[in-house]
Amino acid sequence: MVTTKRWIRLRSDGTVKINTGYAAIGGVLRDHSGTWIFEFNRRLVNVMFLKLNYGTFSTV
């Protein structure tokens, strides 16, 4: 539990199109009261991604 009122929350997400290797990421920064600070997004090309398999990470 956060005990101070001076913190910033980062929320992020991403997606990959497996057959092309294209990916995109994005996110938002908000302060302790939920006020927007900054947002970002980025398209990535030819990425190597991780696959979650039975609770362990492996490269694909």
C-alpha positions in Angstrom: 0.0 0.0 0.0 1.3 3.4 -0.9 1.5 5.7 2.1 2.3 9.0 0.4 0.3 11.1 -2.0 3.2 11.6 -4.4 3.3 8.7 -6.8 2.8 8.1 -10.5 1.1 5.0 -12.1 2.3 3.6 -15.4 -0.1 1.4 -17.3 1.1 -0.2 -20.5 0.0 -2.8 -23.1 1.3 -4.3 -26.3 0.3 -6.6 -29.1 2.2 -8.6 -31.8 1.0 -9.8 -35.2 2.8 -13.2 -35.3 2.8 -13.8 -39.0 4.5 -10.4 -39.8 6.6 -9.7 -36.7 5.0 -6.3 -36.3 4.2 -5.1 -32.8 2.8 -2.0 -31.1 3.1 -0.8 -27.5 1.4 2.0 -25.6 0.7 3.4 -22.2 -0.3 6.2 -20.0 1.1 7.9 -16.9 -1.3 9.3 -14.2 -0.7 10.8 -10.8 -2.2 9.7 -7.5 -5.5 11.4 -8.2 -5.9 9.9 -11.7 -4.9 13.1 -13.6 -3.4 12.4 -17.0 0.4 13.3 -17.2 1.7 11.6 -20.4 0.7 9.0 -22.9 2.8 7.1 -25.5 2.5 4.6 -28.3 5.0 3.1 -30.7 4.9 0.8 -33.7 7.7 -1.7 -33.8 8.9 -3.8 -36.8 10.5 -7.2 -36.9 10.5 -7.9 -33.2 11.4 -11.1 -31.4 8.7 -11.9 -28.9 8.2 -14.1 -25.9 5.6 -16.8 -25.6 4.0 -17.7 -22.3 3.9 -21.5 -22.1 2.6 -23.3 -19.0 3.8 -20.5 -16.7 7.3 -20.1 -18.1 8.7 -17.8 -20.7 10.4 -19.1 -23.8 11.6 -17.3 -27.0 9.8 -18.0 -30.2 
